[in-house]
Amino acid sequence: MKRFSGDNNRMLRMWLVASVPFAVFLVFLMVFQGMYGAWVGLAILALFWVLAFWLTSPPSRQK
């Protein structure tokens, strides 16, 4: 059984695209507002990005 069908891959890719503006907002908070706690949110977001890229990669690369 495949881990994810094509529909789930599309949803993950849409989530990746939608999360980019949120990441830019977190960087804005860190740089211009001095809210350095936003690093935690950015690190968690990066982990989700890695997981989503891994899940949406071709089956031959998933080992």
TAPEVEN-V186544 format. One record per pair of residues at least 12 apart in sequence whose ideal C-beta (glycine too) atoms are under 6 Angstrom apart, sorted by the first residue. I is the first residue (numbers start at 1). J is the second residue. D is the distance in whole Angstrom. If there is no record, write none. Layout:
I,J,D
I,J,D
//
This chain:
4,55,6
9,56,5
12,52,5
12,56,5
16,52,5
23,45,6
26,38,4
26,41,5
26,42,5
//
